[in-house]
Amino acid sequence: MKRIAVYGKGGIGKSTISANLSAAFALAGHRVLQIGCDPKHDSTRLLLQGKRLTTVLDYLRITNPLEYRLEDILEEGFAGIGCVEAGGPKPGVGCAGRGIISTFELLEKFKLHDRYGVTVYDVLGDVVCGGFAVPIRREYADTILIVTSGEFMALYAANNILRGIRNYDGTERRVAGLVYNRRNVEGEDEHVARFAAAVGLPICATVPRSDAFSHAERANRTVIEMEADAEVCAIFHRLAAALDGCTLYEAKPLTDEALEETVLGISLEQTPTEAANSGAEPVEKLPPPAEIGLTDQNRYLSKNLIRGEPLHGCAFNGAVSTAVHLRDALVLAHAPKSCAHISYQTIISSGRRKLFERGALLPASLMPNLECTEMGEPEIVFGGTEKLEERLLALKKQKPRAIVVVSSCPAGIIGDDIDRVKNLSEPGLPVIPVRADGNMAGDYLQGMFMSYIALARSIIKRNVPPVPDTVNIVAEKIVVTNTEDNFSVINGYLSQMGVRVNCRFLYNTTANALENFCAAPLNLPAYGDYTANTLRGFFEKEYGARFFPLAFPVGLEETADWLRGVAAFFGRPDAAAKIIAEHTERYMREIAALRPQLSGKKLMIITYNHELDWILKTALDAGMEIAKIGVLNYSQDEGFRTRLSVSLPVEENYDRERRADDIAAYRPDVLLTNYASSVAEDVPVADTIPMCPNVGFESGLTLARRWARLLQLNVKGAWRQDEQLFKQYYA
């Protein structure tokens, strides 16, 4: 059984050579199958007297899998040659390479190759992606022919094909050699000969430029069938006979520089001017990277992209998880169902946890307004834009306030242009594309930024009348369980000062609230991290928004300062003073009660948190010693920040592998980590510090009370005693 893959530059004559080679094999008594692997689906035309086949991909698109029949896609041509065309999408859409993969999978199900002694694959001009490299894979083609002329780009394509073979095969031998299809250009015999020698391949056949080919093509026949030129026919008969048991070679591609020097005679040391003076063909060079302007000042980038860190999650997931918080909008994931399902589970996990633990309902988290185009194999191959537009038209009938379209990896890979959906917008119903393209745009945070920016630019109105005594809240966390609790605390403080929340950007809000974002005279950042600071820069630059300098307060002094600042802005200092006095008195009573248990105890912290004053101040007020603070690298923040005047033993970018050694060295009484630690049993008290702590006066007190109780109970010692008793009585 012989399986031959024919590769070469587009337009070099592969289909003509493949068809005549198949005809020569058939006349030699072989049972032959030719499979056209080019979206133009014209490989078998000369074998079928001009008849166009139903392509495999068109067949897959319109046929139920239970009704697949081989005879619907297989046609018998000249000399009994079996003919199949893979086909492909319209130019500019979908993924033809994925179509080749789908074609081969279907033919494998029919075991088509077992019916034939020789199979000839006629493949698209170059190895442009993994799909078109499928025939190279060992289970399909055992012999590879490369068609070329003496023109430089034809040889450049041939060299690229050798690179693809090398990537798959390494030093395995599967290349039969070159088929030299003459174009009668100056110097081409020498070019091909030098290239063949440099890559160590024979020229298996030299096909002359003959009118016999054009005469045969006008008649929709092969030269072999018409017997139009005895010399040409003899070339194909000799080639078929030679391939029946030929020596095979490994692929040894040249570097681009070596290819130019070999084919064009350009020395690596020559300048283009010197090359021109030497008579060699000049080669245009690209400008150096520094001269290519690629900077986009309107993009707001995640820390991951700026720092070149590994991806922290998926941009598609981040974009979807953010957009669903616009409650009166619909979010349409242009994605397979599996991608949308993963995002859906990410969104509702925090809502379910909140409901089960505290009985609180978070509509955006429990019932996300998420739809999906359900991209499948047909969309991957033929493009999903048509299905996307059909889905959008159906969703518009529901009269949402906006539709946000977020693209996934498959949509980005096949090049679906989702920006065109903006054309389906209408007054009062914007259609907003977010080209996350899965994780190709970046990490989870980058997807969040893409949603934030797209929604703001599409919905916020700049010239709305101001509404006094209102604020916007910016950059609340969308995936933590205490966001709504923290909002309730802050909203309570604001209400006591006569201030109302105008818009929450972007958490559990509406398009109308977002539209009137600019009506509020002040914006309150929920956090002081990288995310909040980036959004602050965006709103200050593009909307002239005014931001309060402090994030939501966590701890006694932070809350007092925050209340004084907000009250001063709105002219309500007395209301703030009353709240502060009440809570300060309670804090001092609590600290006095905790000091006997905590004074002199050592505290060690290993955390992703970059702001810890709320817990450090409480610990110091209770007389504790801060032994070590190890700050881990965190995707959404950077730079440890403190307002405390004391010297702190802080180490940023802490190596978590050193935890055990540091615990042995510092011997802390209390160890704080964000998650349950494997070294917890080595300290008297191990506690978790929340990534996003509760806001307000008593944040630190809540943890300190717990440590005092645990130290008083001597939990670690009790467990040790239980272990001894177990060994004594049950071992």
MARBATI-229656 format. One record per residue (C-alpha): x, y, z; residue in three letters. Coordinates in steps of 0.5 Angstrom, whole numbers, plus 500, padded with zeros to 3 digits. Example, Ala and Ser with C-alpha at 12.3 -4.5 7.8 and 13.67 -1.06 7.14 Angstrom:
2
SITE/525/491/516/Ala
SITE/527/498/514/Ser
This chain:
731
SITE/500/500/500/Met
SITE/503/507/498/Lys
SITE/501/513/501/Arg
SITE/504/520/497/Ile
SITE/503/527/500/Ala
SITE/504/532/494/Val
SITE/506/539/497/Tyr
SITE/509/545/494/Gly
SITE/507/553/493/Lys
SITE/500/555/491/Gly
SITE/500/555/483/Gly
SITE/506/551/482/Ile
SITE/502/546/479/Gly
SITE/501/540/484/Lys
SITE/494/539/482/Ser
SITE/496/538/475/Thr
SITE/502/533/477/Ile
SITE/498/529/482/Ser
SITE/492/528/477/Ala
SITE/497/525/472/Asn
SITE/501/521/477/Leu
SITE/495/518/479/Ser
SITE/493/517/472/Ala
SITE/500/513/471/Ala
SITE/499/509/477/Phe
SITE/492/507/475/Ala
SITE/495/505/468/Leu
SITE/500/501/471/Ala
SITE/495/497/475/Gly
SITE/494/500/481/His
SITE/488/501/485/Arg
SITE/488/509/486/Val
SITE/485/514/491/Leu
SITE/486/522/490/Gln
SITE/484/526/496/Ile
SITE/484/534/494/Gly
SITE/486/537/501/Cys
SITE/485/545/498/Asp
SITE/479/549/499/Pro
SITE/479/550/492/Lys
SITE/477/543/491/His
SITE/479/543/484/Asp
SITE/484/537/485/Ser
SITE/480/531/482/Thr
SITE/477/536/476/Arg
SITE/482/533/471/Leu
SITE/480/526/473/Leu
SITE/473/527/473/Leu
SITE/472/530/466/Gln
SITE/471/537/470/Gly
SITE/465/535/474/Lys
SITE/465/538/481/Arg
SITE/465/533/487/Leu
SITE/461/535/494/Thr
SITE/466/536/498/Thr
SITE/467/533/505/Val
SITE/466/539/509/Leu
SITE/460/541/505/Asp
SITE/457/534/506/Tyr
SITE/459/534/514/Leu
SITE/455/541/514/Arg
SITE/449/539/512/Ile
SITE/448/532/514/Thr
SITE/446/528/520/Asn
SITE/452/524/523/Pro
SITE/447/518/523/Leu
SITE/446/519/515/Glu
SITE/453/519/513/Tyr
SITE/455/515/507/Arg
SITE/461/514/503/Leu
SITE/458/514/496/Glu
SITE/456/521/497/Asp
SITE/463/524/498/Ile
SITE/467/519/493/Leu
SITE/467/519/486/Glu
SITE/470/514/481/Glu
SITE/474/518/475/Gly
SITE/479/516/470/Phe
SITE/481/509/470/Ala
SITE/477/507/476/Gly
SITE/481/512/480/Ile
SITE/477/514/487/Gly
SITE/476/522/488/Cys
SITE/475/525/494/Val
SITE/475/533/495/Glu
SITE/476/536/503/Ala
SITE/473/543/501/Gly
SITE/474/549/506/Gly
SITE/470/555/508/Pro
SITE/469/561/504/Lys
SITE/475/565/503/Pro
SITE/477/570/509/Gly
SITE/473/566/514/Val
SITE/473/559/519/Gly
SITE/479/555/519/Cys
SITE/481/550/513/Ala
SITE/486/547/517/Gly
SITE/481/544/522/Arg
SITE/477/542/515/Gly
SITE/482/538/513/Ile
SITE/483/534/520/Ile
SITE/475/533/520/Ser
SITE/476/530/513/Thr
SITE/481/525/515/Phe
SITE/477/523/521/Glu
SITE/471/522/517/Leu
SITE/475/518/512/Leu
SITE/478/514/517/Glu
SITE/471/512/520/Lys
SITE/470/509/513/Phe
SITE/476/506/513/Lys
SITE/477/508/505/Leu
SITE/484/507/505/His
SITE/484/500/506/Asp
SITE/480/499/499/Arg
SITE/486/502/495/Tyr
SITE/493/500/494/Gly
SITE/496/508/492/Val
SITE/493/514/495/Thr
SITE/495/521/493/Val
SITE/494/527/497/Tyr
SITE/494/534/494/Asp
SITE/495/539/499/Val
SITE/494/546/500/Leu
SITE/501/550/497/Gly
SITE/505/551/504/Asp
SITE/505/548/511/Val
SITE/501/554/514/Val
SITE/498/550/520/Cys
SITE/497/544/523/Gly
SITE/491/542/519/Gly
SITE/495/542/513/Phe
SITE/500/538/516/Ala
SITE/496/532/517/Val
SITE/498/528/511/Pro
SITE/505/529/513/Ile
SITE/503/525/519/Arg
SITE/506/518/519/Arg
SITE/499/514/519/Glu
SITE/497/518/513/Tyr
SITE/503/519/508/Ala
SITE/509/515/508/Asp
SITE/512/518/502/Thr
SITE/513/526/501/Ile
SITE/514/529/494/Leu
SITE/515/537/494/Ile
SITE/513/540/487/Val
SITE/517/547/486/Thr
SITE/520/551/480/Ser
SITE/526/555/480/Gly
SITE/523/561/482/Glu
SITE/525/564/489/Phe
SITE/519/564/493/Met
SITE/517/557/490/Ala
SITE/524/554/493/Leu
SITE/522/558/499/Tyr
SITE/516/554/500/Ala
SITE/519/548/499/Ala
SITE/524/549/504/Asn
SITE/518/551/509/Asn
SITE/515/544/507/Ile
SITE/522/541/509/Leu
SITE/521/545/516/Arg
SITE/514/542/517/Gly
SITE/517/535/516/Ile
SITE/523/536/520/Arg
SITE/518/538/526/Asn
SITE/514/532/525/Tyr
SITE/519/527/524/Asp
SITE/526/529/526/Gly
SITE/531/525/522/Thr
SITE/526/520/520/Glu
SITE/526/519/512/Arg
SITE/520/520/508/Arg
SITE/522/525/503/Val
SITE/522/522/496/Ala
SITE/525/528/493/Gly
SITE/523/534/488/Leu
SITE/519/535/482/Val
SITE/522/540/478/Tyr
SITE/516/544/474/Asn
SITE/519/548/469/Arg
SITE/517/555/468/Arg
SITE/522/557/463/Asn
SITE/525/563/468/Val
SITE/532/565/467/Glu
SITE/537/561/471/Gly
SITE/532/556/474/Glu
SITE/536/550/473/Asp
SITE/541/552/477/Glu
SITE/537/555/482/His
SITE/533/548/483/Val
SITE/540/544/482/Ala
SITE/543/548/488/Arg
SITE/537/548/492/Phe
SITE/537/540/491/Ala
SITE/544/539/493/Ala
SITE/544/544/499/Ala
SITE/538/540/502/Val
SITE/540/533/500/Gly
SITE/534/531/496/Leu
SITE/534/528/489/Pro
SITE/530/531/483/Ile
SITE/525/525/482/Cys
SITE/522/528/475/Ala
SITE/523/535/471/Thr
SITE/517/537/468/Val
SITE/517/541/462/Pro
SITE/513/547/460/Arg
SITE/509/544/455/Ser
SITE/502/546/451/Asp
SITE/500/539/452/Ala
SITE/498/541/459/Phe
SITE/493/547/457/Ser
SITE/490/543/451/His
SITE/489/537/456/Ala
SITE/486/542/462/Glu
SITE/481/545/456/Arg
SITE/478/538/455/Ala
SITE/478/537/463/Asn
SITE/483/531/462/Arg
SITE/490/529/464/Thr
SITE/495/529/459/Val
SITE/496/521/461/Ile
SITE/489/520/459/Glu
SITE/489/524/452/Met
SITE/496/522/451/Glu
SITE/497/529/448/Ala
SITE/505/529/449/Asp
SITE/509/522/449/Ala
SITE/515/525/452/Glu
SITE/511/528/458/Val
SITE/507/522/459/Cys
SITE/513/518/459/Ala
SITE/516/523/465/Ile
SITE/509/521/469/Phe
SITE/510/513/468/His
SITE/517/513/470/Arg
SITE/516/517/476/Leu
SITE/510/513/478/Ala
SITE/515/507/477/Ala
SITE/520/510/481/Ala
SITE/516/512/487/Leu
SITE/514/504/488/Asp
SITE/520/503/491/Gly
SITE/524/509/492/Cys
SITE/530/511/497/Thr
SITE/527/516/502/Leu
SITE/531/522/505/Tyr
SITE/530/526/512/Glu
SITE/528/533/511/Ala
SITE/534/538/512/Lys
SITE/531/545/511/Pro
SITE/536/551/510/Leu
SITE/536/557/515/Thr
SITE/533/563/511/Asp
SITE/540/566/510/Glu
SITE/543/560/508/Ala
SITE/537/559/503/Leu
SITE/538/566/500/Glu
SITE/546/565/499/Glu
SITE/544/558/496/Thr
SITE/539/560/491/Val
SITE/540/567/490/Leu
SITE/548/567/491/Gly
SITE/547/573/496/Ile
SITE/553/573/501/Ser
SITE/551/573/509/Leu
SITE/556/579/509/Glu
SITE/553/583/503/Gln
SITE/549/589/503/Thr
SITE/543/589/498/Pro
SITE/547/594/494/Thr
SITE/553/590/494/Glu
SITE/548/584/492/Ala
SITE/545/588/486/Ala
SITE/552/590/484/Asn
SITE/554/583/484/Ser
SITE/548/581/479/Gly
SITE/544/577/485/Ala
SITE/537/578/486/Glu
SITE/536/584/491/Pro
SITE/532/582/497/Val
SITE/527/587/501/Glu
SITE/529/587/508/Lys
SITE/524/589/514/Leu
SITE/525/595/518/Pro
SITE/528/593/525/Pro
SITE/523/592/530/Pro
SITE/524/599/533/Ala
SITE/522/602/527/Glu
SITE/515/599/527/Ile
SITE/510/603/531/Gly
SITE/505/598/535/Leu
SITE/504/602/541/Thr
SITE/496/603/543/Asp
SITE/496/608/548/Gln
SITE/488/607/549/Asn
SITE/489/600/552/Arg
SITE/489/598/559/Tyr
SITE/493/592/561/Leu
SITE/494/587/566/Ser
SITE/500/586/571/Lys
SITE/501/580/567/Asn
SITE/502/583/560/Leu
SITE/506/588/563/Ile
SITE/511/584/567/Arg
SITE/511/578/562/Gly
SITE/508/573/568/Glu
SITE/505/567/566/Pro
SITE/497/567/565/Leu
SITE/493/568/571/His
SITE/487/565/568/Gly
SITE/483/566/562/Cys
SITE/481/573/559/Ala
SITE/475/570/556/Phe
SITE/473/568/563/Asn
SITE/474/575/566/Gly
SITE/471/579/561/Ala
SITE/464/574/561/Val
SITE/465/574/569/Ser
SITE/465/582/569/Thr
SITE/460/583/564/Ala
SITE/454/579/567/Val
SITE/454/584/573/His
SITE/450/589/568/Leu
SITE/444/586/570/Arg
SITE/439/589/565/Asp
SITE/444/587/559/Ala
SITE/445/580/556/Leu
SITE/452/577/555/Val
SITE/453/573/549/Leu
SITE/459/568/549/Ala
SITE/461/567/542/His
SITE/464/560/544/Ala
SITE/463/553/545/Pro
SITE/458/550/550/Lys
SITE/464/548/554/Ser
SITE/467/555/555/Cys
SITE/461/558/557/Ala
SITE/459/552/562/His
SITE/466/554/565/Ile
SITE/465/561/566/Ser
SITE/458/560/568/Tyr
SITE/460/555/574/Gln
SITE/466/560/576/Thr
SITE/460/566/576/Ile
SITE/455/562/580/Ile
SITE/460/559/585/Ser
SITE/461/565/589/Ser
SITE/453/566/589/Gly
SITE/452/559/591/Arg
SITE/457/559/597/Arg
SITE/453/566/599/Lys
SITE/447/563/599/Leu
SITE/448/556/603/Phe
SITE/453/560/608/Glu
SITE/449/566/610/Arg
SITE/442/565/606/Gly
SITE/444/571/602/Ala
SITE/441/572/594/Leu
SITE/446/575/589/Leu
SITE/442/575/583/Pro
SITE/448/576/578/Ala
SITE/452/570/581/Ser
SITE/446/566/582/Leu
SITE/442/567/575/Met
SITE/447/570/570/Pro
SITE/445/573/564/Asn
SITE/449/569/560/Leu
SITE/448/566/553/Glu
SITE/452/562/548/Cys
SITE/452/561/540/Thr
SITE/454/554/542/Glu
SITE/460/554/536/Met
SITE/461/547/534/Gly
SITE/465/543/528/Glu
SITE/461/547/523/Pro
SITE/463/554/525/Glu
SITE/470/552/527/Ile
SITE/471/550/520/Val
SITE/466/555/516/Phe
SITE/466/561/521/Gly
SITE/461/563/526/Gly
SITE/460/570/524/Thr
SITE/453/568/521/Glu
SITE/451/564/527/Lys
SITE/453/569/531/Leu
SITE/449/574/528/Glu
SITE/443/570/528/Glu
SITE/443/569/535/Arg
SITE/444/576/536/Leu
SITE/438/578/532/Leu
SITE/434/573/536/Ala
SITE/436/576/543/Leu
SITE/434/583/541/Lys
SITE/427/580/541/Lys
SITE/428/580/548/Gln
SITE/429/587/549/Lys
SITE/435/587/553/Pro
SITE/438/594/555/Arg
SITE/445/592/552/Ala
SITE/448/586/549/Ile
SITE/455/584/550/Val
SITE/459/579/545/Val
SITE/465/576/548/Val
SITE/469/572/544/Ser
SITE/473/565/546/Ser
SITE/479/562/543/Cys
SITE/476/558/537/Pro
SITE/473/565/535/Ala
SITE/479/568/535/Gly
SITE/483/562/532/Ile
SITE/479/562/526/Ile
SITE/479/570/525/Gly
SITE/471/571/526/Asp
SITE/471/579/526/Asp
SITE/466/580/532/Ile
SITE/467/588/531/Asp
SITE/462/588/526/Arg
SITE/456/586/531/Val
SITE/456/593/533/Lys
SITE/452/594/526/Asn
SITE/447/591/529/Leu
SITE/446/596/535/Ser
SITE/440/601/535/Glu
SITE/438/607/539/Pro
SITE/437/604/547/Gly
SITE/440/597/545/Leu
SITE/448/598/544/Pro
SITE/451/591/542/Val
SITE/458/591/545/Ile
SITE/464/587/542/Pro
SITE/469/585/547/Val
SITE/475/581/543/Arg
SITE/478/577/549/Ala
SITE/479/571/544/Asp
SITE/480/566/550/Gly
SITE/486/567/553/Asn
SITE/490/570/547/Met
SITE/488/577/549/Ala
SITE/491/576/556/Gly
SITE/489/573/563/Asp
SITE/483/574/567/Tyr
SITE/484/581/569/Leu
SITE/486/583/562/Gln
SITE/479/580/560/Gly
SITE/476/584/566/Met
SITE/479/590/564/Phe
SITE/477/589/556/Met
SITE/469/589/559/Ser
SITE/470/595/564/Tyr
SITE/473/599/558/Ile
SITE/468/597/553/Ala
SITE/462/598/557/Leu
SITE/464/604/559/Ala
SITE/466/607/552/Arg
SITE/459/604/550/Ser
SITE/454/606/555/Ile
SITE/457/612/559/Ile
SITE/454/619/557/Lys
SITE/459/625/558/Arg
SITE/454/630/559/Asn
SITE/449/629/564/Val
SITE/446/633/569/Pro
SITE/450/633/576/Pro
SITE/447/630/582/Val
SITE/449/632/588/Pro
SITE/450/628/595/Asp
SITE/452/622/590/Thr
SITE/458/617/589/Val
SITE/460/612/584/Asn
SITE/463/606/587/Ile
SITE/469/603/583/Val
SITE/473/596/583/Ala
SITE/469/592/587/Glu
SITE/471/585/587/Lys
SITE/466/580/583/Ile
SITE/469/573/585/Val
SITE/469/574/593/Val
SITE/463/573/598/Thr
SITE/464/579/602/Asn
SITE/463/584/597/Thr
SITE/456/585/598/Glu
SITE/457/585/606/Asp
SITE/462/591/605/Asn
SITE/458/595/600/Phe
SITE/452/594/606/Ser
SITE/457/597/611/Val
SITE/460/603/606/Ile
SITE/453/604/604/Asn
SITE/451/605/612/Gly
SITE/456/610/613/Tyr
SITE/454/614/607/Leu
SITE/447/614/609/Ser
SITE/449/616/616/Gln
SITE/452/622/612/Met
SITE/446/623/607/Gly
SITE/450/621/601/Val
SITE/447/616/596/Arg
SITE/450/611/591/Val
SITE/449/613/584/Asn
SITE/453/607/580/Cys
SITE/457/601/582/Arg
SITE/462/600/577/Phe
SITE/462/594/575/Leu
SITE/458/590/580/Tyr
SITE/450/588/581/Asn
SITE/448/595/577/Thr
SITE/444/597/571/Thr
SITE/445/600/564/Ala
SITE/441/606/566/Asn
SITE/446/607/572/Ala
SITE/452/606/568/Leu
SITE/449/611/563/Glu
SITE/449/616/568/Asn
SITE/456/615/571/Phe
SITE/458/622/570/Cys
SITE/453/625/574/Ala
SITE/456/623/581/Ala
SITE/461/628/583/Pro
SITE/466/623/587/Leu
SITE/468/616/586/Asn
SITE/470/611/591/Leu
SITE/475/606/590/Pro
SITE/473/600/593/Ala
SITE/481/597/593/Tyr
SITE/487/601/593/Gly
SITE/490/595/588/Asp
SITE/493/595/581/Tyr
SITE/486/594/578/Thr
SITE/483/600/582/Ala
SITE/489/604/580/Asn
SITE/488/602/573/Thr
SITE/481/604/573/Leu
SITE/482/610/576/Arg
SITE/487/612/571/Gly
SITE/482/610/565/Phe
SITE/476/615/568/Phe
SITE/481/621/570/Glu
SITE/484/621/563/Lys
SITE/477/619/559/Glu
SITE/472/622/563/Tyr
SITE/475/627/568/Gly
SITE/472/624/574/Ala
SITE/474/626/581/Arg
SITE/477/620/585/Phe
SITE/477/620/593/Phe
SITE/484/618/595/Pro
SITE/483/612/600/Leu
SITE/480/605/598/Ala
SITE/474/602/602/Phe
SITE/477/603/610/Pro
SITE/479/596/613/Val
SITE/481/598/621/Gly
SITE/480/603/626/Leu
SITE/484/609/624/Glu
SITE/483/607/616/Glu
SITE/476/608/617/Thr
SITE/476/614/621/Ala
SITE/480/617/616/Asp
SITE/476/615/611/Trp
SITE/470/618/614/Leu
SITE/473/624/615/Arg
SITE/475/625/608/Gly
SITE/468/623/605/Val
SITE/465/628/610/Ala
SITE/469/634/609/Ala
SITE/468/633/601/Phe
SITE/460/633/602/Phe
SITE/460/638/608/Gly
SITE/458/633/613/Arg
SITE/464/633/619/Pro
SITE/459/632/625/Asp
SITE/456/626/622/Ala
SITE/463/623/621/Ala
SITE/465/625/628/Ala
SITE/459/622/631/Lys
SITE/460/615/628/Ile
SITE/468/615/629/Ile
SITE/467/617/637/Ala
SITE/462/611/638/Glu
SITE/467/606/634/His
SITE/473/608/637/Thr
SITE/471/607/644/Glu
SITE/468/600/643/Arg
SITE/475/599/640/Tyr
SITE/479/601/646/Met
SITE/475/597/650/Arg
SITE/476/590/646/Glu
SITE/484/592/646/Ile
SITE/484/592/653/Ala
SITE/481/586/654/Ala
SITE/485/582/649/Leu
SITE/492/585/651/Arg
SITE/493/580/657/Pro
SITE/492/574/652/Gln
SITE/496/577/646/Leu
SITE/501/581/649/Ser
SITE/508/579/647/Gly
SITE/506/573/642/Lys
SITE/510/573/636/Lys
SITE/506/574/629/Leu
SITE/508/571/622/Met
SITE/504/573/616/Ile
SITE/505/570/609/Ile
SITE/500/573/604/Thr
SITE/498/575/598/Tyr
SITE/495/582/601/Asn
SITE/499/588/600/His
SITE/496/592/605/Glu
SITE/496/590/612/Leu
SITE/495/596/617/Asp
SITE/488/593/619/Trp
SITE/491/587/622/Ile
SITE/498/590/624/Leu
SITE/495/596/628/Lys
SITE/491/591/632/Thr
SITE/496/586/633/Ala
SITE/501/592/635/Leu
SITE/496/595/640/Asp
SITE/495/588/643/Ala
SITE/502/588/645/Gly
SITE/504/583/640/Met
SITE/511/582/636/Glu
SITE/511/582/628/Ile
SITE/516/577/627/Ala
SITE/516/576/619/Lys
SITE/511/579/613/Ile
SITE/512/575/607/Gly
SITE/508/578/601/Val
SITE/507/573/595/Leu
SITE/507/575/588/Asn
SITE/499/577/586/Tyr
SITE/496/577/579/Ser
SITE/492/583/581/Gln
SITE/496/587/586/Asp
SITE/504/589/587/Glu
SITE/508/594/592/Gly
SITE/507/593/599/Phe
SITE/504/599/602/Arg
SITE/503/601/610/Thr
SITE/502/608/613/Arg
SITE/505/605/620/Leu
SITE/511/609/623/Ser
SITE/514/603/626/Val
SITE/519/599/622/Ser
SITE/516/592/619/Leu
SITE/520/586/617/Pro
SITE/517/585/610/Val
SITE/520/581/604/Glu
SITE/516/582/598/Glu
SITE/516/576/592/Asn
SITE/517/571/598/Tyr
SITE/519/564/596/Asp
SITE/513/560/599/Arg
SITE/518/554/600/Glu
SITE/522/557/605/Arg
SITE/516/557/610/Arg
SITE/518/551/614/Ala
SITE/525/554/615/Asp
SITE/522/561/617/Asp
SITE/517/558/622/Ile
SITE/523/554/625/Ala
SITE/527/560/626/Ala
SITE/522/565/628/Tyr
SITE/518/560/632/Arg
SITE/511/565/632/Pro
SITE/505/564/636/Asp
SITE/500/566/631/Val
SITE/501/564/623/Leu
SITE/497/568/618/Leu
SITE/496/565/611/Thr
SITE/491/566/606/Asn
SITE/489/559/605/Tyr
SITE/490/553/610/Ala
SITE/497/551/610/Ser
SITE/501/545/610/Ser
SITE/506/547/616/Val
SITE/500/549/621/Ala
SITE/501/544/626/Glu
SITE/508/547/627/Asp
SITE/505/553/630/Val
SITE/500/554/636/Pro
SITE/495/558/632/Val
SITE/495/558/625/Ala
SITE/489/562/622/Asp
SITE/487/565/615/Thr
SITE/487/572/613/Ile
SITE/482/574/608/Pro
SITE/484/576/601/Met
SITE/479/581/601/Cys
SITE/478/583/609/Pro
SITE/471/586/611/Asn
SITE/471/593/611/Val
SITE/470/598/618/Gly
SITE/472/599/624/Phe
SITE/473/592/627/Glu
SITE/476/588/621/Ser
SITE/483/587/626/Gly
SITE/479/585/632/Leu
SITE/475/580/629/Thr
SITE/481/576/628/Leu
SITE/485/578/634/Ala
SITE/479/575/638/Arg
SITE/480/568/635/Arg
SITE/487/568/636/Trp
SITE/486/570/644/Ala
SITE/481/564/645/Arg
SITE/485/559/641/Leu
SITE/491/561/645/Leu
SITE/487/560/651/Gln
SITE/485/553/649/Leu
SITE/492/551/647/Asn
SITE/489/547/642/Val
SITE/495/545/639/Lys
SITE/497/542/646/Gly
SITE/490/538/646/Ala
SITE/491/535/640/Trp
SITE/498/532/642/Arg
SITE/495/530/648/Gln
SITE/489/526/644/Asp
SITE/495/523/640/Glu
SITE/498/520/646/Gln
SITE/492/517/648/Leu
SITE/490/514/642/Phe
SITE/496/511/641/Lys
SITE/496/508/649/Gln
SITE/489/505/648/Tyr
SITE/488/504/641/Tyr
SITE/495/502/637/Ala
